[in-house]
């Protein structure tokens, strides 16, 4: 009987190992989609009753996530602006989605552009609210108002110029999860250039290239919104784990696998230091499922210098031990250091160590006794005649006082 393989993932048969195996990705995608559907059917059968709140499209909306684990932090500082990654299959294709567009001031400029005939009617129907950042700060500064705004819309888009202000404005209501974090869009009028250099902008009204008052044209804004709806969004933080939504459980396995490959390649090539050599693993998972591996690194470190020898680990551990819990190794090392000190310093050190409170008390008592004897001898030697007598002035002063 042939021995069965226990490997979690498979590598490509030819070429560099630092690439995804399409067969492995497709296999994991099929297994994950099948498991999610089976689990949902089992849960519905076990409960025995259908929820009145549950939507018919809940299975379609079950997201599938790609988890990237790197050997070092993917970035050094937290970024409040998410990155967009183009995918072959769009993530937001619903014709009934409600979009809220957060813009730089003035908001009226963008409202007029979206309401104009130059803006696509189908896309304009999805953008149900346009709000400027100043109005957002005034009207939705309370927690309950933010929760209401969060529930009223499915997708939030934000101007590139104000996207970094929104974490402070919208708070944990929007940023505690990634489901409805604002997606950045560039709806600003492009800066004019001459010979590759920026030149001063001329004040002009709406045209085919611009929407007037610092806004891009209706066509450019529509293209930006369409692009943002079709992209995968990743929020990078100073950590070794990055997760982003790449599909849904209702998709076919081939569609999901195509998105996995596109997102993995773009994320690793553009944002991971050392690229594939800086990646530890890639997994796909559902909201309540285990993560299925699609690629695992053979080495868990980037350079050999990152790995500490056992002696170095012990030295670090001993250095962190508190003074009250010193190890025997440190005590013996200190004893050797004392022996190497000069004879004079060593003798002085030993004298201090030998001294204690009992010896000190005896020395103090002996000195007191000696002082008493000296005072007694002095008192015997001094006679009464030797004591100085009071002068006339002293007597007169005493009489006046009396």
C-alpha positions as CSV (number, residue, x, y, z in Angstrom):
1,X,0.0,0.0,0.0
2,X,1.4,3.4,-1.0
3,X,2.2,5.9,1.7
4,X,-0.2,8.8,1.9
5,X,1.2,12.4,2.0
6,X,0.7,14.4,5.1
7,X,1.6,17.8,3.6
8,X,-0.9,20.6,4.2
9,X,-0.1,22.3,0.9
10,X,1.5,21.5,-2.4
11,X,4.2,23.4,-4.2
12,X,4.5,23.9,-8.0
13,X,6.3,21.1,-9.7
14,X,8.6,23.4,-11.7
15,X,10.0,26.9,-11.2
16,X,10.4,28.9,-8.1
17,X,8.6,27.7,-4.9
18,X,7.7,31.3,-4.2
19,X,4.4,31.3,-6.1
20,X,0.9,29.9,-5.6
21,X,-0.1,26.5,-6.9
22,X,-3.3,27.0,-8.9
23,X,-4.5,23.5,-8.2
24,X,-4.0,24.0,-4.4
25,X,-5.9,27.3,-4.4
26,X,-8.8,25.7,-6.4
27,X,-8.9,22.7,-4.1
28,X,-9.0,24.9,-0.9
29,X,-11.7,27.1,-2.5
30,X,-14.0,24.1,-3.3
31,X,-13.5,22.6,0.2
32,X,-14.3,25.9,1.9
33,X,-17.4,26.8,-0.1
34,X,-18.7,23.2,0.4
35,X,-18.0,23.3,4.1
36,X,-19.8,26.7,4.6
37,X,-22.9,25.5,2.7
38,X,-23.0,22.2,4.6
39,X,-22.6,24.0,8.0
40,X,-25.5,26.4,7.2
41,X,-27.8,23.6,6.2
42,X,-26.9,21.6,9.4
43,X,-27.6,24.7,11.5
44,X,-31.0,25.3,9.9
45,X,-31.9,21.6,10.4
46,X,-30.8,21.6,14.0
47,X,-32.8,24.7,14.9
48,X,-36.0,23.3,13.4
49,X,-37.4,26.8,12.7
50,X,-36.7,29.6,10.3
51,X,-35.7,33.0,11.6
52,X,-38.1,35.8,10.8
53,X,-35.2,38.3,10.6
54,X,-33.0,36.1,8.4
55,X,-32.8,37.3,4.8
56,X,-33.0,34.9,1.9
57,X,-29.7,36.2,0.6
58,X,-27.8,35.5,3.8
59,X,-25.9,32.7,2.2
60,X,-24.9,34.9,-0.7
61,X,-23.6,37.6,1.7
62,X,-21.3,35.2,3.7
63,X,-17.9,36.6,3.0
64,X,-14.7,34.7,2.5
65,X,-11.4,36.2,3.7
66,X,-7.8,35.9,2.6
67,X,-5.3,35.8,5.5
68,X,-1.7,36.9,4.9
69,X,0.9,36.2,7.6
70,X,4.3,37.7,7.2
71,X,7.6,37.0,8.9
72,X,7.9,40.7,10.0
73,X,5.4,43.6,10.4
74,X,4.0,44.5,7.0
75,X,4.4,48.2,7.8
76,X,6.0,50.2,10.6
77,X,3.2,52.7,11.3
78,X,-0.5,52.5,11.2
79,X,-2.2,53.8,8.0
80,X,-5.7,55.2,8.1
81,X,-6.0,55.1,4.4
82,X,-6.9,51.6,3.1
83,X,-5.4,50.2,-0.1
84,X,-7.4,49.1,-3.1
85,X,-6.5,45.9,-5.1
86,X,-8.1,45.2,-8.5
87,X,-9.7,41.8,-8.8
88,X,-11.1,39.9,-11.8
89,X,-14.5,39.5,-10.2
90,X,-16.1,42.5,-8.5
91,X,-17.1,42.2,-4.8
92,X,-20.0,44.8,-4.8
93,X,-22.3,44.1,-7.8
94,X,-25.7,44.5,-6.1
95,X,-28.1,46.8,-7.9
96,X,-29.9,47.7,-4.6
97,X,-26.9,48.8,-2.6
98,X,-27.0,52.1,-0.8
99,X,-23.9,54.3,-1.1
100,X,-22.9,57.2,1.1
101,X,-20.3,59.5,-0.4
102,X,-18.2,61.6,2.0
103,X,-16.6,64.5,0.3
104,X,-14.4,67.5,1.0
105,X,-16.2,70.8,1.3
106,X,-18.3,72.1,-0.4
107,X,-20.6,69.1,-0.7
108,X,-23.0,71.0,-3.0
109,X,-20.5,70.7,-5.9
110,X,-20.5,66.9,-5.8
111,X,-24.3,66.8,-5.3
112,X,-24.8,68.8,-8.5
113,X,-22.3,66.6,-10.4
114,X,-24.1,63.4,-9.4
115,X,-27.5,64.8,-10.2
116,X,-26.3,66.1,-13.6
117,X,-27.1,64.3,-16.9
118,X,-23.4,63.6,-17.5
119,X,-23.3,61.3,-14.5
120,X,-24.5,57.6,-15.3
121,X,-28.1,57.2,-14.1
122,X,-27.6,53.7,-12.8
123,X,-24.7,54.7,-10.6
124,X,-26.5,57.9,-9.5
125,X,-29.4,55.8,-8.2
126,X,-27.0,53.9,-5.9
127,X,-25.5,57.1,-4.4
128,X,-28.3,57.9,-2.0
129,X,-26.4,60.4,0.2
130,X,-23.6,63.0,-0.4
131,X,-22.3,64.7,2.8
132,X,-19.3,67.0,3.4
133,X,-16.9,66.4,6.1
134,X,-17.9,69.6,8.0
135,X,-21.5,68.6,8.1
136,X,-20.5,65.1,9.1
137,X,-18.7,66.4,12.1
138,X,-21.7,68.6,13.2
139,X,-24.6,66.3,12.5
140,X,-23.2,62.8,13.2
141,X,-20.9,63.5,16.2
142,X,-23.0,61.5,18.6
143,X,-22.8,57.7,19.0
144,X,-26.5,57.1,18.3
145,X,-26.4,59.2,15.2
146,X,-23.3,57.4,13.9
147,X,-25.0,54.0,14.5
148,X,-28.1,55.2,12.5
149,X,-25.9,56.4,9.6
150,X,-24.0,53.1,9.7
151,X,-27.3,51.1,9.4
152,X,-28.8,53.3,6.6
153,X,-26.1,52.5,4.0
154,X,-24.3,49.4,2.7
155,X,-21.2,51.1,1.3
156,X,-19.3,54.2,2.4
157,X,-16.9,56.0,0.0
158,X,-14.7,58.9,1.1
159,X,-12.7,61.6,-0.7
160,X,-8.9,61.0,-0.6
161,X,-8.5,64.4,1.0
162,X,-10.5,63.6,4.1
163,X,-10.1,59.8,4.5
164,X,-7.5,60.2,7.2
165,X,-9.8,62.4,9.3
166,X,-12.6,59.9,9.4
167,X,-11.3,57.5,12.2
168,X,-11.6,60.4,14.7
169,X,-14.9,61.6,13.3
170,X,-16.7,58.2,12.9
171,X,-15.0,56.4,15.8
172,X,-15.4,52.7,16.6
173,X,-18.9,52.5,15.1
174,X,-17.3,52.3,11.7
175,X,-13.7,51.2,12.5
176,X,-14.2,48.3,14.9
177,X,-14.7,46.0,11.9
178,X,-13.8,46.1,8.2
179,X,-17.3,45.5,6.8
180,X,-18.2,49.2,6.3
181,X,-15.0,51.2,6.6
182,X,-15.0,54.1,4.1
183,X,-13.3,53.2,0.8
184,X,-11.0,56.0,-0.6
185,X,-11.9,57.5,-4.0
186,X,-10.1,60.3,-5.9
187,X,-12.8,62.8,-6.9
188,X,-10.5,65.8,-6.8
189,X,-9.7,67.8,-10.0
190,X,-6.4,66.6,-11.3
191,X,-3.5,69.1,-11.1
192,X,-2.5,70.5,-14.5
193,X,1.0,69.8,-15.6
194,X,3.4,71.2,-18.2
195,X,6.5,69.2,-19.2
196,X,5.9,66.9,-16.3
197,X,5.7,69.8,-13.7
198,X,2.6,71.1,-11.9
199,X,1.4,74.5,-12.8
200,X,-1.0,76.9,-11.1
201,X,-4.7,76.1,-11.5
202,X,-6.9,78.5,-13.4
203,X,-10.3,79.3,-12.0
204,X,-12.9,77.9,-14.4
205,X,-16.4,76.5,-14.3
206,X,-17.6,73.0,-15.0
207,X,-16.3,71.4,-18.2
208,X,-15.6,68.0,-19.7
209,X,-12.4,67.6,-17.7
210,X,-13.5,69.2,-14.4
211,X,-16.6,69.6,-12.4
212,X,-15.7,73.0,-11.2
213,X,-14.7,74.2,-7.7
214,X,-11.9,71.7,-7.3
215,X,-14.0,68.6,-8.3
216,X,-13.2,66.1,-11.1
217,X,-15.5,65.7,-14.0
218,X,-18.7,63.6,-13.8
219,X,-17.1,60.9,-16.0
220,X,-14.0,60.7,-13.8
221,X,-16.0,60.5,-10.6
222,X,-18.2,57.8,-12.0
223,X,-15.1,55.8,-13.0
224,X,-13.6,56.2,-9.5
225,X,-16.7,55.0,-7.8
226,X,-17.1,52.0,-10.1
227,X,-13.4,51.1,-9.5
228,X,-13.8,51.3,-5.8
229,X,-16.8,49.1,-5.8
230,X,-15.0,46.3,-7.7
231,X,-11.8,46.4,-5.7
232,X,-10.7,44.3,-2.7
233,X,-9.9,46.6,0.3
234,X,-7.0,46.0,2.8
235,X,-6.3,48.0,5.9
236,X,-2.6,47.6,6.8
237,X,-1.5,47.8,10.4
238,X,1.9,47.3,12.1
239,X,1.4,43.5,12.6
240,X,2.2,40.2,10.9
241,X,-1.5,39.4,10.1
242,X,-3.5,41.0,7.3
243,X,-7.0,40.0,6.3
244,X,-9.2,41.2,3.4
245,X,-12.4,40.1,1.9
246,X,-11.9,38.4,-1.5
247,X,-15.3,36.8,-2.3
248,X,-18.5,35.2,-1.1
249,X,-19.7,31.7,-0.3
250,X,-22.3,31.8,-3.1
251,X,-19.6,32.1,-5.7
252,X,-18.2,29.3,-7.8
253,X,-14.8,28.0,-6.7
254,X,-13.2,29.1,-9.9
255,X,-14.2,32.7,-9.4
256,X,-13.0,32.7,-5.8
257,X,-9.7,31.1,-6.8
258,X,-9.1,33.8,-9.4
259,X,-9.6,36.5,-6.8
260,X,-7.3,34.8,-4.4
261,X,-4.5,34.6,-6.9
262,X,-4.9,38.2,-8.0
263,X,-5.0,39.7,-4.5
264,X,-2.2,37.5,-3.1
265,X,0.1,38.5,-6.0
266,X,-0.7,42.2,-5.8
267,X,-0.5,42.4,-2.0
268,X,2.8,40.5,-1.7
269,X,4.6,42.2,-4.7
270,X,3.7,45.7,-3.7
271,X,3.4,45.8,0.1
272,X,5.5,42.9,1.7
273,X,9.2,43.5,2.4
274,X,11.4,40.9,0.6
275,X,8.1,39.9,-1.3
276,X,7.6,36.1,-1.2
277,X,10.6,35.6,1.1
278,X,8.9,37.7,3.7
279,X,5.6,35.7,3.7
280,X,5.0,33.0,6.2
281,X,1.6,31.7,5.1
282,X,-1.6,32.3,3.1
283,X,-5.0,31.0,4.2
284,X,-8.6,31.4,3.2
285,X,-11.5,31.2,5.7
286,X,-15.1,32.0,6.4
287,X,-16.5,34.0,9.3
288,X,-16.9,31.0,11.5
289,X,-14.6,28.3,9.9
290,X,-11.1,27.1,10.3
291,X,-8.5,28.6,8.0
292,X,-7.5,26.5,5.1
293,X,-3.8,26.8,4.0
294,X,-3.0,27.6,0.4
295,X,0.7,28.4,0.8
296,X,3.2,27.8,3.6
297,X,6.8,28.9,3.8
298,X,9.5,26.3,4.5
299,X,11.5,28.8,6.7
300,X,9.9,30.9,9.4
301,X,12.5,33.7,9.3
302,X,13.9,36.1,6.7
303,X,17.6,36.0,7.5
304,X,19.8,33.7,9.5
305,X,20.7,36.6,11.8
306,X,17.1,36.7,13.0
307,X,17.5,33.3,14.7
308,X,19.2,33.4,18.1
309,X,21.4,30.7,19.5
310,X,20.5,28.9,22.7
311,X,23.3,30.8,24.6
312,X,22.0,34.1,23.4
313,X,18.5,33.2,24.5
314,X,19.7,32.3,28.0
315,X,21.7,35.5,28.3
316,X,18.6,37.6,27.4
317,X,16.5,35.6,29.9
318,X,19.0,36.1,32.7
319,X,19.3,39.8,31.9
320,X,15.5,40.2,32.5
321,X,15.5,38.5,35.9
322,X,14.8,40.9,38.7
323,X,17.3,41.7,41.5
324,X,15.3,39.7,44.1
325,X,15.5,36.5,41.9
326,X,19.1,36.3,40.8
327,X,20.2,33.0,39.4
328,X,23.1,31.0,40.7
329,X,25.0,31.7,37.5
330,X,24.9,35.5,38.1
331,X,26.0,35.0,41.8
332,X,29.0,32.9,40.8
333,X,29.9,35.5,38.1
334,X,29.8,38.2,40.7
335,X,32.0,36.2,43.1
336,X,34.6,35.8,40.3
337,X,34.6,39.6,39.7
338,X,35.2,40.3,43.4
339,X,38.3,38.1,43.3
340,X,39.7,40.0,40.4
341,X,39.6,43.4,42.2
342,X,42.8,44.9,43.7
343,X,43.8,43.9,47.2
344,X,43.1,47.2,48.8
345,X,39.6,47.4,47.4
346,X,39.0,43.8,48.2
347,X,40.0,44.2,51.8
348,X,37.8,47.3,52.2
349,X,34.8,45.4,50.7
350,X,35.3,42.4,53.0
351,X,35.5,44.8,56.1
352,X,32.2,46.2,55.2
353,X,30.7,42.8,54.8
354,X,32.0,41.5,58.1
355,X,30.5,44.5,60.1
356,X,27.1,44.1,61.6
357,X,24.7,45.8,64.0
358,X,26.0,43.9,67.1
359,X,29.6,45.1,66.6
360,X,28.4,48.7,66.1
361,X,26.4,48.7,69.3
362,X,29.4,47.5,71.3
363,X,31.6,50.2,69.8
364,X,29.1,52.9,70.7
365,X,28.7,51.6,74.3
366,X,32.5,51.5,74.7
367,X,32.9,55.1,73.5
368,X,30.1,56.3,75.9
369,X,31.8,54.6,78.8
370,X,35.1,56.1,77.9
371,X,33.6,59.6,77.8
372,X,32.0,59.1,81.2
373,X,35.4,58.2,82.8
374,X,37.1,61.2,81.2
375,X,34.4,63.6,82.6
376,X,34.7,62.0,86.1
377,X,38.5,62.5,86.1
378,X,38.2,66.1,85.1
379,X,35.6,66.8,87.8
380,X,38.0,65.4,90.5
381,X,40.9,67.6,89.4
382,X,38.9,70.8,89.4
383,X,38.6,72.3,93.0
384,X,36.0,74.7,94.4
385,X,38.5,77.6,94.5
386,X,39.2,77.2,90.9
387,X,35.6,78.1,90.0
388,X,35.4,81.7,88.8
389,X,33.4,84.1,91.1
390,X,30.7,86.5,89.9
391,X,31.9,90.1,89.2
392,X,30.3,93.3,90.6
393,X,28.4,93.9,87.4
394,X,26.9,90.5,87.6
395,X,25.8,91.1,91.3
396,X,24.3,94.5,90.4
397,X,22.5,93.0,87.5
398,X,21.0,90.3,89.7
399,X,19.9,93.0,92.3
400,X,18.1,95.1,89.7
401,X,16.4,92.0,88.4
402,X,15.2,91.1,91.9
